[in-house]
């Protein structure tokens, strides 16, 4: 039965093609029209409230309609909205570049601005390739990526991705990427525990490097969490060993911190937990607190100097976006970083993530259709399984996660499942009471789906 839809929903479906969606689903489940947001909540056209447990695709850090960020944006809009960034600059971009160079790992001193996460990946891939060409290493033309990796939707980014759902159909168009088996702590083939793991799984990368290092320009990785793969988490030791291998085999390390940067893993950047400095760090999403598109690629003096020469050498990095270094986005990003400092949010994240982990583990880990609750920083994931002992997954065509997502929405909670994985990535302004509510509604939705009327309560 086709549901009754509002005027705005009808007009939307007449013209709008939504991302990451089978539009036929919208016939039975039309898009929810959001009219406003405040804090961790979104409000639809009928006034219904939704707790935004996924930070609106992982971008929102300090709540919707944040007064400080909105004020900074408004003030900048009355001063300078945009200017060409070739041969021109402005205070917000200069100050932001200085700030990013200061708070990222020590070797990252140069900042190249782009529009979004996928664009940042494209920049890093191209920079690494051109660097080696200009260093007289013309054989270094390929990239090494991990299975289940996700780095964006543009063709270069898809080429180094490894989630078939997103890139399989485009294989004829993609770069010839070398694959190494990525870490899988939930279904570890070595029967290791993440708490005491010596990361023997790094051997797959090492074997590929031994064979292919002469033709490899860079390895790309999502530090600590392979997000779109289902929030697959692994220990910092893996990153530390990976950096050592990159140095040994003369291969760049590209750290895709688009999803995990800016406090998501408990530290400002995930690479910090391994004590490493990559050759390239790609940043976006939380950089502007969920307000405007902006990304940045940070790299080293060594990389920068390979492009620095007289014009006639044709060594310049000729890559541009119309909105590179947009003043509005840069000013918002500066305010986001200032909020981190002023309100000690990294300390807040430690307290809230510990509370979320303790409560969620207590609620979810004993349930028969939940194989594991895992968490890194303020990212928590519930893996639904058909068999808890064998860890057999539910068939993807059953769309278990999607159906639980629909139930949760009815109850006023926005989850965005990744196949059979439900996850939490809420704004940092969430309170303990709201964390409790988020977990409680999720539990109710799971139990309702599996036709279990018993709902846990918390003291």
N, C-alpha and C positions, 0 to 999 in steps of 0.2 A: 504494500500500500504506500503510495506517495504521500509523504508528510505535508502538512500545511506549512507553507513558507511565507515569509514576509516579503514586502515590496523590495527591500534591499537585497535579500537573498535571491530573489528572482532576477533582479537586474545583474547581480554578480554572476549568476550562472549563465546569463545570456552572453556575457563577454569575457569573463575572467578565467584564465587557465591557471590553476593553482599549482604550486611546486610540490614535487615528491608525492603526487596523488594520482590515483586512477579516477578520473572525473566521473565515471559512471557510478562510483560509490556515493557521489553527492546527490544522486537521485533519491536515495534512501536516508542519507545523512548529510543534509545541506550544511554549508559553512556557517559557523556561528558569527554573527555580526557583533564585533566588539566596539563599544562606544567610548569607553574610557578605562583608565587604569590608575591605581594608586597603591604604592607599596608593593606587596607581593600579589595583589589582587587585580583581576581584569573584570570588567562589567559589560554584559551584553546589552543589546537594544531593549530588552525587557527588564533590565535591572538585575538579572541574575549574576551572582558573584562566583568567580573561579579562582582558586588558589593556583598560581602559576608555578608549578613544581619543576618546570624545565627552563625557567628563565627565558621564555620565548625564543627557543632554539639556541640556548646557552649564552645569550648576549647580555642579559640584564644582570647587573651586579648589585645595585643599590636601590632597587625598586622603581616601579613605573611612576612617571611624572615627579621625579625627584626634584625638589625645589632648587637645590644648589645647582644641579646640572642644567635644569631648564632656564634658570636665571643667567648662567654663563652663556648658554646658547643664544638667548634673546639679546643679551648685551653685545655679543660678537656680531649678530646679524645686523645690528644698526651701525656697525663700524666697518666691517669688510666681510662680504659673503663668499667671494672667490676671486682669485687672480691666477693667471697663467703662472706655472711653477718653473718654467724654463727661463733662466736669466732674471727671475724675480723671486722674492721670498717674503716672509712676514713673521711677526713675533710668535704667534701660536705654533707654527711649524718649527722654528728655531728652538724655542723653549721645550717643545715636546721631544725633539731629537736629542737635546741635551739630557733631558730627564730619562729617556729610554736607555741611552748609553750609560747613564749612571746606575740604573737599577738592574740591568741585565748583566750576565757574566762578563768578567773583566775584558776579555779580548774583543768584545763586540762594541765597536766605536763608531761605525758608519751606519746611517739609517736611510733606507730608500722607501718612500711612501707609495702605497697603491690603494685600491678601493675596497678589497674584500679578501677573505682567506684564500680562495682559489687563485686570485691575482697574485697574492704574495708567494704562493707556491710556484707559479709560472716565473716570477722574477728570480727566485732562488735557483730554479733549474737552469734558466738561461744564463744567469751570472756564473754558476759553477762551470757550465759547458764552455762559455766564452773565455773564462779565466784559463782553463787548461789549453784552449786553442792558442791563446796569447802567451802561454808559457812553453810553447813548442812541444805540446803533448797531444798531437792531433788524433791519436788513437782513442783518447778518452771521450767517448761519445754516448755511453749508456749509463743508466741508473740502476741501482739496486734498491728494491723495496721489499717489504714484508708481506706475507700472506695476510689477508683480512685487514690490510691497511686502507685508510680513507684519507684523501688529501684534497678533495674538491671535485668540481663538476666540469671545469674546462678541460680541453683535450689533453694538455700536458699533465694536469693534476690527475685526471682519470687514468692516464698511462701508468702512474706510479701507485694508483689505488689497487686494491685487491679484493674488493667486495663485488662479487658477480652481479648482484642485484643492480648495481649502478653502472658497471662498465662493460658487462659481457656483450651487449648488443653493439657496442662501438669498437670492438676489438680490431676490425679491419682498419680503423683510422688511427690507432694508438701507437705510441713509441714502443720499440722492442725492449721491454724492461726485464731485467733479471730478477727472479723471485727467490727469496730465502724464507724458510718456515719461521713464522713469527712465534712469540711466546704464547702459551695457552695454559695459564695456571689452574683454571678450573678443570680442564681435561688434560692435565700434564702427562705426557708420555713417559716421563722419567720418574713419576710418582713422588715428586718433590713438593714440599710445602713452601708457600711464598715467604713465610717468616724465617725459614732457615735455608732457603734455596741458594745453591751455588751457580744457578743459571746455566746448566749444561746445554740448554736449548740454543745458546749463542753459537754452538758448533756449526749450525746450519749456515749462519752468516759467514763464519770463518772459512768454511769449505768453498763457498761461492767466491769469496775474496781471493783465496789461493789460486783459483782457476781463472778468474775474470778481472783481477785488479788492474791489469794494464789497459783494459778498455773501459773501466769505470771512472766516471767523473765524481759521483756522489752517492751516498746512501741517505735515504730519507726515512724518518721515523716519527711517530707520535709518542712523545715521552710519557711513560708510566701508564697511559690509558689509550688503548685503541678504541676510540669512542663509537663511531658508527658501526663497528663490528659487533657491538653489544656491550660496550663498556668493559672490554677485556683488560684486566689490570695485571701489571707485572712489577717486580721489585727494581729499585734504582741500580742494583748491581749490574743488571743487563746493560743499562746505558753506559756505565763506567767501562765495562769490557768492550762495548761497541766503539767508544771513543778511542780506546787503545788500539783496536784493530784498524780504525781509519787512519790513525797516525802511522802505524806500521806499514800499511799498504798504499799510502799516498792517495787517499780517497776522501773527499769532503764529507762532512756530516751535516745534514740539514735537519734541524729540529723543528717540526711542525707543532708549535705551541698555540695554534689558532684556537683550539677548544680548551686546552688545559692551562693556558697562561692566566695571569692575573688572579692568583690565589685559589684556583679551582682544586689543585692537588694538596693544598695546605701550606705551600710556600708560594712566593710571588710567581716563580716559574718552576716547572717540574724539573728542569735540568739541574737546578740548585741541589736537589736531593741526592744527585749522583756526584756533585762537585765537578761537573764538566762544563766546558765552554764549546759549543758547536761552532762550525764555520759559518753557518747561517741559522738565524732564528726567525721564524715566521710568526707574526702576531696579528690578531684581529679580534673578532667577536667582542669579548669583554673590554677591549681597549677603549671603547666609547660608552661603556655602560648600557648598551642597548639603544643608543640614540641615533647614530648615523653610521653609514658605511665608511670604514677606514681600515687600512692594514699597514703594516710596516715590516720590512725585512732588514734585520740587523746583521752586519757582517764585519769582517776584520780589516785591519790596515793592509794586510798582505793581499787580500782580494781586491780591495780598492786600488792599490798601487799598480795592479796588473792592467788596469784600465786607464791609468793616469799618464797621459803622453801628449805630444803635439797633435793638433787636429788631423794633420796629414797622415798620421799613423793609422787612423780609422779604428782606434781601439776603444772609443767611447761606448758606453752602454746605451744604445739607442732604443730605449723602451719607455713608453709614456702612456699615461691615462689623462683624460681631460680634467678629471677632478683630483689629480695628484696633489697632495699636501693641502687639501681643502681647509681653509681657515676655520670654518664652523666645526668641522669634525675634529681638527687639531685642538681647538679651544675646549671642546667637550672632553676630549681625552685628557687634557691637562687637569681639568676639574676632577675627573675620575681618579687620577693618580694622587691628587691633593687630598681627596676624601680618604684614601687608604692611609695616608700619613696622619691626617688630623684626628681620625677616629680609631686608630690602631686596629684596623680591620683584620690584619693577619692574626692577631691575638684572638679576636672574636671568632674567626673561622676555626681556630683550634678548639675552642670551647664548644661551639655549636656542632662541629663535625664529630667530636667525641660523644656528645649527647645523642646525635642522630644515629651513630654507629651502634651504640649500646642498646638503644630502644629498638631500632630496626632489626638488629641481630636477634634480640629476644623474641620479637614478633614473628619473623619470617623463617628463621633457620630450621624450625622443627616441623614445618608444614610439608605434607606429602608431595605436593606438586612444585615445590621450590627446591631446586638443587643447591642454591647458594645465595646468601646475601653477601655482597662484597662492597667495600668502600675505600676510596682514597680521597682524603680531604673532604670537600663538600660534594663529592660525586658518589652516589650510592646506586647499586644495581641489584635487581631481583631477577635471577635466572629461573624461568619456569621450565620444568622438565616433565616428560611423560613417566620416567622411572628414576626415582631418587638414587637408587643404588648404582644402576648402570649409567646414569646421566644421559639417557636417551632423550633427545629433544622431541618436542611435538612437531608434527609435520607443518611446514610453513604455510601450506594451503589452508590449514584450520584457522589461521589468523587469531590465535589465542590472545596475544598481546593487544591487538586492535580491538577485540571485543571487550576486553577488560578496560581499555582506554575509554570506550563508549560508556560503559557503566560508571566509571569514575567521573566523567563529565557530567552525567546526570546528577551526581552527588556533589558537584561543585569543585572538582579537582582536575586540573590540566596535567595529564601525563602524555608523553609522546613515545610509544613503544618502539623498540628496535627489534623487530621479529618477536622472539619469545622472551625478550628482556625488557622489563619495566625499570625505569631509572628515576632517580631524584638528582636534580641539579638546580636547587632553588636560589633565588637572590640572597645575598648575604644578610639582608635586613630581616630575614625571617626570624621569628622569636621561637623559644622553646615550645611554647603552647601551640604555635602554628606548625612546628615540626611534628609534634604529637598528633595534630589533626591530619596532617598530610599522610603520615604513616597509617593512622587509623582508617581513613577513607580508602587508601590503597588496599589495606587488608580486607575491608568490607567488600570492595569490588572483586577482589580475587576469590573470596569465599562465596560471594553471590554467583560468580561465574561457575564455580565448581559445585554449585547447588549445596552449599554448606551454610546453614543458617546461624551457626555459632560464630559470634563476633567477639573478639577479644576486647577487654576494657583495660584501661591503665590507671594506675594509682598516681 
